[in-house]
Amino acid sequence: LVGSEMCIRDRDIILTTPVVAAIKKVFPNSVIHYLTKSYYAPLLHHNPYIDKLITLSSNDSLFKLASKLQKESYHYLIDLHHNIRSNLLRLLIHPEKVITTPKRTIARRLLVYLRWHSKKLEPVPELHLSILQELGIQTGQHSINPQLFLSKGEKREAEKLGDNLIVMDSRSRWENKKWGLDNYLELAGKLASKGYRVLLLSEKEKHTKGNIEIMDIADWRKLMVYIYASRLTVTNDTVSSHIASAFQIPSIVIFGPTSPDLGFAPSGKNVYIKYSKVKCSPCSVHGGNFCLWGRRCMRGISVREVFEDAQRLLQQSGISG
């Protein structure tokens, strides 16, 4: 395989990184262009498997972009998003061949709205990799673990943060996916009392007290540096969990209205998934902002059990405060 390939994705782009790695390892002479929204693009900076990162802002014209991309004469277009905009772009670019990831919309809706649990959906990275069989790539031979990369300067920044940092991310775009700032504050206090430095990410508060620093980080690269430097990450079902997975950082990921069975949960021996499995969960594919039942899925996960899991993970990693 020699020539240009384009991959398209916006949200959840971390879960697509095994795809570009597999293509480049099997076909090292291929040229990979990756298209994503400008907002998410920094997550892919310094990725050695991507030859060109193409970005699209909310104000950019899809038709103008397509006009430029037509000149690239792509052999393959790999659509990892498969929505209306990406479908339109495919029609406008006219690549030689199109490969798309199946959406599994019906299967996810059955799981959410009918509590259809008879079959756990395969992990999203595995689903993305499976479509590469059309390129003759035996996907079972490639890791489904996501990969992110820091520059040398960013790694030096991470080293300066010390070796006893714990990162907690209480934020989420969806209100129902938040375990609650009070829970995170209590957990932070327990871990700080053991001698750990805790960085708690919050949209609402910003201050430092003892070993606990509360702040908001909007810059993807800065967030990556902190998580890379951490010895443990505790987070809601958000992008921070996938950053930790990409850097193989021990992590605790808290699920509530969404389910790990939907395929978006990180995996690995150093990943603990907290999910109370109440009867009304999952109630949403993405999380939602309103709950009739007072978010009992989140109330069913106590600070005590998360703290015990945190201690267990830190001990397994040979780390003490």
Buried (B, 14 or more C-beta within 10 A) or exposed (E): BEBBBBBBBBBBBBBBBBBBBBBBEBBEEBBBBBBBBBBBBBBBBBBEBBBEBBBBEEEEEEEEBBEEBEEBEBBBBBBBBBEEEBBEBBEBBEBEEBBBBEEBEEBBEBBBEEEEEEEEBBBBBBBBBBBBEEBEBEBEEBEBBBBBBBEEEBEEBBEEBEEBBBBBBBBBEBEBBBBBBEBBBBBBBBBBEBEBBBBBBBEEEEEEEEBBBBEEBEEBBEBBBBBBBBBBBBBBBBBBBBBBBBBBBBBBBBBBBBBBBBBBBBBEEBBBBBBBEBEEBBBBBBBBEEBEEEBBBBBBBBBEBBBEBBBEBBEEEEBEB
